[in-house]
């Protein structure tokens, strides 16, 4: 406990491991969640059990103190962000739990904005927020507009509520990490590593969804099947690394050319597919021609200049009659692709 009679100025002294501590604050995710309802409840409860009108959670960064879950103080009277040296909560980084009986009588805090100005705080007491790896990232602080101090039971309860706040932060961090892991796993299981597009399984899953939607709302649905012309020759002449590069370059053009609602995927070894919801055949053909010209203009380099690569594209259209399911749609687009290749390649058919 820091007594009021110790009138040393509060300077932005930073422990040797402060960079680690500040990194722990960022890693914890507390800055994203500590203004939420559970934390406001804990701050309000801390004020009540300690018999004071004010409470807040302070998160102390490298240079800034962030005040969250403020209880009892009208909006605007207590800055939500202030320089670290202007926040008594920064004491927790140096000393852990602390209490100052009279903020105006203490040289470290007498000059601070909320002491010399509104809400003119006099007493403050804090319990530290400590991460599982021992880093103090902030405090749960209670305060009053008159001098005073907490009794032993109140300090014990304040420490317990601070531990509860930190447990919430830890739980939120685990939820966030789990969500990120799930997203990464989903990407790994749905994305083709070479192209960055949907893999075949994910593409077909999306197709089933789009078929169901177009049946329900009677909207158009078209598909492009894109085949790289003479791809086997590219691999034989320049090597598989060159073939992989060509495939990735073409996939990037496709990805950059389609809408958010479109679904682009790798359909086969040298074949891509694009599902075009709410797109009639004329619109699909226009996109196909645009893709064909962009891809023909690409320069592929692998240990020198490669011969320009072209693609043939087949267009299929769902018509609610003979083309009325996913298999029929893709078969129509594949047949159109075969026709394009038979007609000399580097063209659009269907």
C-alpha positions in Angstrom: 0.0 0.0 0.0 1.3 3.5 -0.9 0.6 6.0 1.8 -0.4 9.6 1.1 2.5 11.0 3.0 5.0 9.6 0.4 5.1 12.7 -1.8 7.4 11.6 -4.6 6.4 12.9 -8.0 4.8 10.3 -10.3 7.2 10.1 -13.3 6.7 7.7 -16.2 9.2 5.2 -14.8 9.0 2.0 -16.8 10.2 -1.3 -15.5 12.9 -3.1 -17.5 10.4 -5.5 -18.9 7.7 -2.9 -19.7 7.8 -3.8 -23.4 6.9 -7.3 -22.5 4.1 -6.1 -20.2 2.7 -3.7 -22.9 2.8 -6.6 -25.4 0.9 -8.7 -22.9 -1.8 -6.0 -22.8 -2.2 -6.1 -26.6 -2.1 -9.8 -26.7 -4.8 -10.2 -24.0 -7.4 -8.4 -26.0 -8.5 -6.5 -22.9 -8.6 -3.2 -24.9 -11.3 -4.6 -27.1 -13.6 -6.0 -24.4 -13.1 -4.1 -21.1 -15.8 -1.5 -21.8 -18.4 -4.3 -22.1 -21.4 -4.9 -19.8 -19.7 -7.6 -17.7 -16.9 -5.3 -16.8 -19.2 -2.3 -16.1 -21.1 -4.6 -13.7 -17.8 -5.6 -11.9 -16.8 -1.9 -11.7 -20.2 -0.9 -10.3 -20.1 -3.8 -7.8 -16.6 -2.8 -6.7 -17.8 0.7 -5.9 -20.7 -0.6 -3.9 -18.7 -3.2 -1.8 -16.0 -0.6 -1.1 -18.6 2.1 -0.1 -17.4 4.7 -2.6 -19.2 6.3 -5.6 -16.7 5.8 -8.4 -14.9 2.9 -10.0 -13.3 2.1 -13.3 -10.9 -0.4 -15.1 -7.6 1.2 -16.2 -5.5 -0.6 -18.8 -1.9 0.8 -18.9 -0.2 0.8 -22.2 3.4 1.8 -23.1 2.5 5.5 -23.1 -1.3 5.7 -22.5 -3.7 4.7 -19.8 -7.1 3.6 -21.1 -10.1 4.0 -18.7 -12.9 1.6 -19.3 -16.1 0.5 -17.6 -16.4 3.8 -15.7 -19.0 3.7 -13.0 -20.5 6.7 -11.2 -18.8 9.5 -13.1 -20.8 11.3 -15.8 -19.5 10.9 -19.3 -16.9 13.5 -20.2 -15.7 14.2 -16.7 -13.1 11.4 -16.7 -10.9 11.2 -19.8 -11.1 7.7 -21.4 -7.5 8.0 -22.6 -4.7 10.1 -21.0 -0.9 10.1 -20.8 0.4 7.3 -18.6 2.1 9.8 -16.3 -1.3 11.5 -15.7 -2.9 8.3 -14.4 -2.5 7.1 -10.9 -3.3 3.6 -12.2 0.2 3.6 -13.7 1.4 3.1 -10.2 0.2 -0.5 -10.5 2.9 -1.2 -13.1 5.5 -0.2 -10.5 3.9 -1.3 -7.2 1.0 -3.7 -7.8 -1.9 -3.0 -5.4 -1.9 0.6 -4.1 -4.0 3.1 -2.2 -3.7 6.9 -1.7 -5.7 8.4 1.1 -5.7 11.9 -0.3 -4.7 12.4 -3.9 -4.4 16.2 -3.5 -1.9 15.8 -0.7 0.3 13.4 -2.6 2.9 14.9 -4.9 2.5 12.1 -7.4 -1.2 12.8 -8.0 -2.1 16.3 -6.9 -1.6 17.7 -10.4 -3.6 15.1 -12.3 -6.6 16.3 -14.3 -9.2 14.4 -12.3 -7.7 15.5 -9.0 -7.2 19.2 -9.7 -10.3 19.4 -11.9 -13.6 17.6 -12.2 -14.6 15.2 -10.7 -12.0 16.4 -8.1 -11.2 13.0 -6.7 -9.5 12.7 -3.3 -9.1 9.0 -2.5 -8.3 6.1 -4.8 -7.5 2.5 -4.2 -6.6 -0.2 -6.8 -6.1 -3.9 -7.3 -3.9 -5.0 -10.2 -5.0 -6.9 -13.2 -2.4 -9.6 -13.7 -2.1 -11.9 -16.7 -1.4 -15.6 -16.3 2.2 -15.0 -17.2 2.6 -12.4 -14.4 2.3 -9.1 -16.3 0.3 -6.3 -14.7 -1.7 -4.8 -17.5 -3.9 -2.4 -15.4 -6.1 -2.1 -12.4 -9.6 -2.2 -11.0 -9.8 1.2 -9.3 -12.3 2.7 -6.8 -12.3 6.3 -5.8 -14.1 8.9 -3.7 -14.5 12.7 -3.7 -13.3 12.8 -0.1 -10.2 11.5 1.6 -10.4 8.0 3.1 -9.2 4.4 2.9 -10.6 1.0 2.6 -10.6 -1.5 5.3 -9.1 -5.0 5.1 -12.3 -6.7 4.0 -12.9 -4.1 1.3 -9.4 -4.5 -0.1 -9.8 -8.2 -0.2 -13.1 -7.9 -2.1 -11.5 -5.5 -4.5 -8.7 -7.9 -5.2 -11.3 -10.7 -5.8 -13.2 -8.5 -8.2 -10.0 -7.6 -10.1 -9.3 -11.3 -10.4 -12.8 -11.9 -11.8 -12.2 -9.1 -14.4 -8.9 -10.7 -15.4 -10.6 -14.1 -15.6 -13.1 -12.6 -18.0 -10.3 -11.1 -20.1 -8.6 -14.5 -20.2 -11.8 -16.2 -21.2 -12.4 -13.7 -24.0 -8.9 -14.2 -25.2 -9.4 -18.0 -25.3 -12.6 -17.6 -27.2 -10.9 -15.3 -29.7 -8.0 -17.7 -30.1 -10.4 -20.6 -30.6 -12.3 -18.6 -33.2 -9.1 -17.8 -35.0 -8.0 -21.4 -34.9 -11.4 -22.5 -36.3 -11.2 -19.9 -39.1 -7.7 -21.1 -39.9 -8.8 -24.7 -40.0 -11.8 -23.7 -42.2 -9.5 -22.0 -44.6 -7.1 -25.0 -44.7 -10.0 -27.3 -45.4 -11.7 -25.1 -48.0 -8.9 -23.4 -49.8 -6.7 -24.8 -52.5 -3.0 -24.2 -51.5 -1.7 -23.6 -55.0 -4.3 -21.1 -56.2 -5.8 -19.6 -53.0 -9.3 -20.3 -54.4 -11.9 -22.7 -53.0 -10.8 -26.3 -53.4 -13.1 -28.7 -55.3 -14.9 -30.0 -52.2 -15.7 -26.4 -51.1 -16.6 -25.3 -54.6 -19.2 -28.2 -54.9 -20.6 -27.4 -51.5 -21.1 -23.8 -52.5 -22.7 -25.0 -55.8 -25.3 -26.9 -53.8 -26.1 -23.8 -51.8 -26.4 -21.6 -54.9 -28.6 -24.2 -56.7 -31.0 -24.2 -53.7 -31.1 -20.4 -53.7 -31.7 -20.0 -57.4 -34.5 -22.6 -57.2 -36.2 -20.8 -54.3 -35.9 -17.2 -55.7 -36.0 -18.1 -59.4 -32.8 -16.0 -60.0 -30.3 -16.7 -62.8 -27.2 -18.8 -62.1 -24.3 -19.4 -64.5 -20.9 -21.1 -64.3 -17.6 -20.7 -66.1 -15.2 -23.6 -66.5 -11.8 -22.2 -67.3 -9.1 -24.5 -68.9 -5.5 -23.5 -69.4 -4.5 -24.2 -73.0 -1.8 -26.8 -73.5 -0.9 -26.8 -69.8 0.9 -30.2 -70.1 3.2 -28.7 -72.6 4.1 -25.8 -70.2 5.1 -28.4 -67.5 7.1 -30.4 -70.0 9.0 -27.4 -71.5 9.5 -25.3 -68.4 9.0 -27.6 -65.4 6.4 -28.1 -62.8 7.4 -25.0 -60.9 6.6 -22.9 -64.0 3.3 -24.7 -64.3 2.5 -23.9 -60.7 3.4 -20.3 -61.2 1.2 -20.0 -64.3 -1.7 -21.6 -62.4 -1.3 -19.2 -59.5 -1.0 -16.1 -61.8 -4.2 -17.1 -63.6 -6.0 -17.8 -60.4 -5.1 -14.3 -59.1 -6.6 -12.7 -62.2 -9.8 -14.6 -61.7 -10.0 -13.8 -58.0 -9.4 -10.1 -58.7 -12.0 -10.0 -61.5 -15.0 -11.5 -59.8 -17.5 -10.1 -57.3 -17.8 -10.8 -53.6 -20.9 -13.0 -54.2 -19.2 -15.0 -56.9 -17.4 -18.3 -56.0 -14.1 -19.1 -57.7 -12.5 -22.5 -57.2 -10.0 -25.0 -58.5 -12.1 -27.6 -60.4 -9.4 -29.9 -61.6 -5.6 -30.0 -62.1 -5.5 -27.2 -64.8 -9.1 -26.2 -64.6 -10.8 -23.4 -62.6 -14.5 -22.8 -62.1 -16.5 -19.6 -61.3 -20.1 -19.7 -60.0 -22.0 -16.6 -60.8 -25.1 -16.1 -58.8 -27.8 -13.7 -60.1 -25.9 -13.5 -63.4 -27.6 -14.3 -66.8 -25.8 -16.0 -69.6 -24.9 -12.7 -71.4 -23.3 -11.3 -68.3 -21.4 -14.6 -67.8 -20.1 -14.5 -71.4 -19.0 -10.9 -71.0 -17.0 -11.8 -67.8 -15.6 -14.8 -69.6 -14.3 -12.8 -72.5 -12.9 -10.2 -70.1 -11.0 -12.9 -68.3 -9.8 -14.5 -71.5 -8.2 -11.2 -72.6 -6.7 -10.4 -69.3 -5.1 -13.8 -69.0 -3.8 -13.7 -72.6 -2.0 -10.5 -71.7 -0.2 -11.9 -68.7 3.6 -12.3 -68.8 4.8 -15.3 -66.8 8.4 -15.3 -65.8 10.4 -18.3 -64.5 14.1 -18.2 -65.2 13.4 -15.9 -68.1 10.4 -15.1 -70.2 7.7 -17.7 -70.9 5.5 -17.9 -73.9 2.1 -16.1 -73.2 -0.5 -18.5 -71.9 -4.1 -18.6 -73.0 -7.3 -20.1 -71.6 -10.4 -21.6 -73.1 -13.7 -20.9 -71.2 -17.0 -22.8 -71.3 -20.2 -21.1 -70.1 -23.1 -23.0 -68.5 -26.5 -21.7 -67.4 -29.1 -23.0 -65.0 -32.5 -22.8 -66.8 -34.9 -24.7 -64.3 -35.6 -27.2 -67.1 -33.0 -29.5 -68.6 -30.2 -27.8 -66.7 -31.8 -28.0 -63.3 -29.2 -29.2 -60.9 -25.5 -28.7 -60.2 -24.2 -31.7 -62.1 -26.1 -30.6 -65.3 -24.8 -27.1 -64.9 -21.2 -28.1 -64.7 -21.6 -30.7 -67.4 -22.9 -28.0 -69.7 -20.0 -25.7 -68.9 -17.5 -28.6 -69.4 -19.0 -29.4 -72.8 -18.8 -25.8 -73.8 -15.1 -25.8 -72.7 -14.4 -28.9 -74.9 -16.1 -27.0 -77.8 -13.9 -24.0 -77.2 -10.7 -26.1 -77.2 -11.9 -27.9 -80.4 -12.5 -24.5 -82.0 -8.9 -23.5 -81.7 -8.5 -22.6 -78.0 -8.2 -19.1 -76.6 -11.9 -18.5 -76.9 -15.3 -18.6 -75.1 -18.1 -21.0 -75.9 -21.5 -21.7 -74.5 
